[in-house]
Amino acid sequence: MQADTAKILTKARAPAAVALAAALLAAAYFSMTWRTGDEARYYVLSRALASGWGYVAAHDPFTRPETLTPPLYPLAGAAAMRISGTDLRALKILSAIFYVAAAPVLLVLLRRLNPRAELSNLGLTALGLFSVGLLTMSCWCMADTLFIFLSLLSLVFFYYLPERRGRLWLAFAAGVSCGLAYLARAAGLALIAGALTALLIHRRWKTSLVVALGFVAVALPWMIRSWVLTGSPEPYIAYLSQRTGGPGGMHYPVTRVLSDWARGFPSYLLEFLPRQMFSNLMDGRNLLALLHVGRLAAPLTVSVALLVLLGFCLRLPHFGVLEGFWILYWMMVCGLPIPARQTYYVFPMLPAAAYYLYTALTWIIRRIPRLRPPAAARLATGLALAAGTYALATAAAGGIVHLIKEAPRRNLAPWAPQRYQTYHSHYMDAWARYVEAAMWIGSNSCCDALITCRKPRHAFVFSGRKAWRYDIPGRVGCRTPWDAVRSMARRHDIFILEDPFARLAENVTYADNYRSAMLPLLEHLRGSAECIYTTAPPAALVWRIKKNPAGYRQSDAAVQTVSR
């Protein structure tokens, strides 16, 4: 008994160590600053559930049921809010907890994929999870860390199945875990599809059936709700039909998917993946340039990408769940008309990329002439530890810098304009002015007033007033932005929030929306729109439309508006 206990404790030391390292790093990168539009998306839904309003878009003028966002993270966030009695902090801590939990789970998975190489596995865990980019968003109010944790947990269940052939409960648990991953992010469909593909290839019929049952047991209620509200079991299919103009997205041709994938995947592989695995080495701070060897950055980036691809190809003869997940995930991210390429789409694949990189290096080292197997193993371990040490060192250095920079902000409210001004960047200055304008509306309007702007969820959080996007007038049942304002003005005071983001060079999408929707909107409302508040530069402007504007007439002008 004592020997078994000692063995368990010995095996638990490394997972505990990586969990502790992840916790310290997550604490160093923790920030209450509001960062992105998706944070507002999850925050508003969590607050609606915590307040007992139901799973609804609380910011929407008609408080419609939410259909596009999977519900698991908002449900967990609502529970955290109710238990802790706090608001935004509870969600940010919850995201950090999921990130920390993913570290020991990844190490357990690597032990199965790469047995008898504990030191290498420690290095690969650091390389796969201690990316500065991932750590920066580890406390964001988004489902990414939850999805990473659940996808790794699902892989652990799948890769321990061969040892437990007589225990179908483990297969059921794997299916449930995949279902939870799907309820965190729609990319969970790639996980369950990849898993079932791998199991069917290996003719594990009973296991496949049990996994599918576990998935359906968790995901079916959400699919039924989606079917009732959108006419499709998967909300994204309804969204895709809006983007393509065909029922169920059927008008989006397969050739278009393949061509989009052919353009998108190389950029992820050759650009995003290497630079996130080795943060600040080839871009950002660019340590190679600081060492006066900057010309090595491009060759090194390509080399890392090709090694990852080689490692994946070497695993294809032993096709498993990880390989199926890798293929289908990139097909979803690169081939379907989701928002433009984003860095955070890479993060769920960093652990797999680290493992494939090690697989390729091990294969190459073993083929070095006159290098004996023990020496080859030591060299592979050394490279894995070196890569992991670099990831840990850069993450720790970045965490220390972040702690120092975050100190002046600790006593500021999460969305205080002064908080954003401490970043000394044009983008954060724009955020400060946007928050200031939204808060001004909240203090100088009736409770039933409405806002039309580019970031309606943020406007709702900052002002307490419901809002809709001016470039999507269909949300309030109109064809054009000016018809939407005039229609809603019959019953409400309307405020137009003209934000400064469109005037920043890095916000191309916002600039397009500004030119195609905001400027025509203001032009059509000339004479009935009054600018009543302007912030300091970069200026955010607040325009007011009073109830029942004179001469209201539904416009017949045709305009091409941005649809969801």
N, C-alpha and C positions, 0 to 999 in steps of 0.2 A: 504494500500500500504506500509506504513512504517513498519507495523507488518510483512508483507511478506518479505520485504527487510532485516529486522533484523533476521528473521528465516533463510534466505539464508546465511547471513553473519555468523551466528552461526554455520551452517552446514559446511561452508567453512573453518572455523578456523582450524579444525583438519587436513584436507588434506593439507592446507597451511603449517601447522607446520611440518608434516612428510616430505613434499617436501623440506622445509628449512633444516631439519636435514639431509636428503639425499644429498642435495647440499653441505652442509658443509663437510660431510664425503667424498663425491666424490672429492671435492677440496683437502682434506687432503691426499687422496690416489693418486692424479693425478701424473703421471710420464711420461716423454717423452721417457723413455727407451724402446727399441725394445725388445719384449719378446718372441714371438713364431712364428712358421712357418705360422700359419693361419693369423697373422697380415700382413705378406708380401703378402699373397694370396689376401686379400681384398684391401690392399694398391695399389698393382700393377694394379688391375682392376679399382679402382677408378681413378688412375692417367691416365690410358688409356682413360677412358671416358672423364675426364676433359680436356685431350689433343686433343680430337676429333678423336682418333684412332678407336673408336668403342668398343664393348664389346668383347675384344680379350685378349688372354694371351700375354701381351706385352713382357714378358721375353722369350717366346718360340722362337727358331730359325726360325720357319716358321710362327710365329704370328697367330696361329690358333684361331678361335672363341672359347670363353670360354663356356663350356656346363655344367659343374658340379656345379659351384657355383651359387646359386640363386642371382638375380641381384639387389634386393632392396637396400641392404646396400651399394654396390658400386655406385649405382645411387645417393643415398643420400650423400655419401662421395664426389662424383664428384661435386655435386651442392655446397656442403660446401667449397670445394677447390676453385671453381670458384667465389663464393660470397666473401669469406674471403681473397682470394689472398694468402693464406698460403697452406702448404702442409700437413705434418704429423700431425701438431698441430690441424688442422681443423677436421681431422678424430677422433682424441682422444677426443676432446671436444664434438663432435657429439655423440660418444658412452656414454660419461658421461651424456649428456642431456637426452638421452633415459633412462638411469638408474634413474635419478632424476624423470622423468615423470612417471616411473612405480610405485613410492611410493604412491602418492595420488590415482592412479587408483586402487591399491591393497586395500587401505582403503575403497574406495567406494564399491568394490566387497565384502569385509568382512561385510560391513554394510548390504548388502543384504543377505548374507549367515548366518550372526549372528546378527540379529536385536536386538535393545535395550541392547547392550553391548559395548558401545563406548570405554570404558577403555580397555576391553579385546581386542577389535579390534586394538587399538593402539599398545598394546603389541605384538599381532600377526603380525602386519605390520613390526615392528622392527625385530622380530624373522625370518620373511620370507625374508627380503631384506637386513638387516644390517649384513650379514655374512662377516667376514674378507676376506674370499676367493673371494666372489662376488665383494666386494669393490676393492680388489686388481686388478681385471680385468675389473672394470667398465670403465676404460679409454683405454682399448685395442682396436686396430683397428679390431674388430670382430663383427659379427652380433648378439652376444648373448644378449646384453642389448636391442637391437631393438626387438629381438624375444620375450624376456620376457615382454616388454611393450605391444607389439601387442597381445600376447596371453592373458594377463590380460585384455586388452581392449575388446577383443572378449568375454571373460567370463562375463564382465560387461554387454555387450549388451544382451547376452543370458539369464542371470539371472534377467534382468529387463523386459524381454519379457512377462512373465505372467501378468504383470500390464498393458501391452500395446497390448492386443490381437487384437485390431482394427487397429494397426499401423504397417503395413507390412514393412514400410521403416526401422524400427528398425531391423527387421529380415534381410533385405537386407544389412544394415550396418554391422550386425554381420557377414554375409557371406563375405563382402568385407574385413573386418578386418581379417578374417581367411585367405583369399587369400593373403593379405599383409604379414601375418605371414608366410605363405608358401613361399612367395618370399623372405623372410628373411632367413629362414632355412627350409630344407626339412621336419623337424619334424612338420611343420605346417600341414602336411597331417594327423598326429595323432589328431590334434585339430579339423579339419573339419570332419574327420571320427567319432571321439568321439561325436561331436555335433550332427551330423545327426543321429547317433545311438540312442542317448538319445531322440531326438525329435520323431523319429519313434517309439520308445518304448512307448512313451506317446501319440501316434497316432495324432501327430500334422502335418498332411500331407501338408497343404498349407504352413505352416511356413517352413517346411523342403525344399519344392520346392523353396521358395523365398531365403532361405539361400544358397542353392546350386547355384541358379542363380547369387547371389552376388559373391560367390567364383569364379565361372567360368568367370564372367565378368572381374575379375582382373587377374586370373591365366592363362586364355586361350592363350593369346599371347606368354607367356613363354613356354607353353606346345607345341604349334604349332612349335615354333622355335626349341625346343628340338626334336620334331618328325622329322623335316627336317634334322637336323644335326646328330642325333644319332639313328634315327629309333624308338624312344620310347618317349611317351609324358612326362615321368619323367626321367630326366638324370640319377638319381641314379639306375634305372633299367638297363640302359646300363652299368653303372659301375659295378653293381652286376653281370651282365652276364660275364664281364671280370674276376671277382673274382671266378666265379663258372664254367665257361666254357660252359654255356648253353645259348641259346637265351632268352633274357629277364629275366635271372636269374632263369629260370624254373628248372635248375638242382640242385638248392639249396633246399634240401628236407625239408618238414615241420617238420619232426622229428628232423632235425638238428637245426632248428629255436627254437623248444621247448627245446631241450637240452641246447642250448646256453643261452636261457632265464633262465632256471632253475639254471645254474651256475652263470650267471651275475647278476640277480636281487637280490639275497641274499647279494652279496657283496656290491651293492649300498645301500640296505636297512640297513644292519647291520654295515656298515663301513662308507661310504661316507656321507649319509644323516645326521646321528646324529652328526658327527664331524664337518660338515659345519653349522648345525643349532646352535650348541654350540661350537663356535670356541675356541680353546686353552684350553678347559676344560678337554677333554679326550685324546688329542694328541697335537702336537706342543709344546707350552709352558707347557701344562699339569698341569693346576692349581691344580688338585687333587693330583698330585705327590708332588707339592710344599707344599701342606697342609698336607703331610704325610698320605694321604688316597688314594694313587695311585691304590690300589687294587680294589677300587670302579669303576675304569674307565671302565673295560669290562662289569660289570653288568649294569652300567648306560647306556652304549652304546646300549646294547641289549634291555634294558627297553624302551628307547626312540624309538627304531625301532619297537618294538612290539606295543607300544602305537599308533604310526603312522598307523601301519597296522590295529589295532583294530578300530581306528577312520574311516579308509576307509571302513572297513566291516560294520560299523554301518550306513554309508551313503548309502550302496547298496540298501536297500529297497526304498530309495528316489533317485534312480539312476538319475544323472543329467549330464550335459556336463562336469563338472569337473571330475567326476568319469570315464567317457568315455575317456577323455583326459589322465588321469592318467594311465589307463590300456594300451592304445595303444602307448603312449609315451615310456613306459618302454618296451613294446614289440619291438618297433623299435630300441631303444638304446641297449637292451640286446640280442635281438634275431637275428639281422641281422649282416652281416660281415662288420661292419664299423670299423674304427680304434679302438685300444685297449681302455679299460675302462679309462675314463678321469674324473677328478673331476668336470670340468665345465659342464658335461652332467647333473649334479645334480641340478644346479642353477635354471633352469626353474621350477622345481618341489618343491623348498623350500617353496614358499607361500602355496601350497596345503598341504605339509607335516606339516607346522605350524598349519593350520586349522584342519587337521585330528588329530594332537596331542591334540589340545584343545577340540575337540569333544570327544575323548576318556577320557580325564581327567574329563570333565563335566559329562559324563555318569557314571563314577566310583564314583565321589563325590556325585552325587544324590542318590546313593545306600548305602551311609554310614548310618548306623542305628542312629536314634534320631537326625539327622542333618536336621533342617528345611530348606525349599527351599530358604528363603532369605540368610541364612548362607551358604548354598551350593553355591549360586550364588556369594557371596562375596569371598568365598574361590577359586572358579574357576577364578574369576577376578584377585585375588591376585596372583595366579600361572601364569596367562598369563602376568600380568605386571612384575612379577619377571623374567620370561624368556625374555621378551622384554627388560627389564632394563639391564639384563646381556649382551644381544646381543649389545645394544647401548653402554654400558660401555666398552666392549672389542673392539668394532669397534672404539670408540673414542680414547681409549688408543693406539691402533695400528696406528690410524691416526696421533697422536702426534709423535709417534716414527718414522713413515714414513716421516713426515715433517722435522724432525731433520736430518735423514739420507739422505734425498733428497737434502738438502741445498747445499752440495759441487758439486752437479751435475747440478744445474740449469743453469749454464753458458756454459755447454758442449753441443755439437751437439747431436741429438738423437742417431746417430750411430758412435759417436767418440769412438775409442778404450779406451780412458782414462775413459769414462763414465762407461764402464763395469768393469774396474779394481777397481773402488771405492766400489764394492760390496764385495770384498775380499772372493770370492768363486771360486771353481775350475770350476764350470759350466760357470760363467760369465767371468772368465779368458779365457776359451775356446772361448766364443763369441768374446772377444776382439781380439784374434789372428785371428779368422775367418774374422772379419771385416777388420783387418789390411791387411791380404792377399788379400782379394777381392779388397780393395781400391788400393793396389799396382798394381794389374792387370789392373785396370782402368787407372792408370797413366803411364803404361808401355806397352801398346798394341794398335793396330790399332782399329778403331771404329767398324770394321766388325769381330773382333776376337770373339771367342765363348769360353764358360766355361762349363765344365762338373763337377758336384759336387753333394753333397747330398741336398743342399738347393739352388736350382736355382733361385727362386724368390728373395731371399736375395742377392745372387750374382749379380743379375741384378740391384737391388736398390743401392748396395754399389759401383758397378764398372761401371754401364751403359752398360755392355756387356750382350748379350743374353746368355742363359744357358739352359742345360737340366740335368736331374738326371742320373748319371752314372749307377745306378742300374735299370733303365727303358730304355734300348736302343731302345725299340719299339717306343718311342717318336720321334726318328729320322729315323725310318724305318729299323732298324737293329735287328739282333738276339742276339748279344753279345755286351758287353760294349766296347771291343777293336775294333770290326767291326764298331761300331758307331763313335768312335774317328777317325779311319782311313778314313771312308767315308767322314766325315765332314772336315777332314784335307785336302781333295783335293781342297777345295775352301776357307778355312779359317785357320788362326792361331788358334790352340786349346790349351787351358790352363786347366790342371787338378788341381782342388783345393782339396787337401787332408786335411780334417779338423780334429781337435783334439777331436771332440765329441765322436767318436767311442772308444776312449781310456778311457772314463769316465765310471765308474761302473754303473751309473744310466741310461745309454743310451744303453739298450740291443738291441733295433731295429737297431740303427746305427752300433753297433758292428757286428751284423749279416750281414748287408749290406756291411760293410767294408771287412769282411772275404769272402763273397760270390761274391763280384763284384769288389771292389777297388783293393784288392791284386792280383786277377787274371788279372785285367786290366793292372796294372803296370808290372806284369810278362810278359804278351804278348807284351808289348811295350818296353821291355828292349832293349836298343840300340837306340831307336828313341825318347824316352822321356828323357828330361833333367830337372833336378831339378834346378831352377833358383832363387828361393827365399824361405827362411825359417825364420819363426818368432821365437821369444824367446819362451821358454816353457810356457804352453803346445803348442807344435809346430804345426803350420799349414804350409804345404808345397805347393809350386806352381811348377807344372811340365808343360813344354811347348812341344808341338808337332808342328813342322813347316809344312807349306803347302806342299802337295805332298810328303809324306814320302816315302823314297826309299823302293822299294820292296813291295808296297801295294798290298795285295791280300785278297779278301773276305775270311774270315776264315770259314772253314767247321766244326770247333770244336763245338760239342754240349755242351751247358751249360744251366743250369736251372737258369733263371733270375727272378727277382722279378717283377711281373706284378701288374698293378693297381687293 
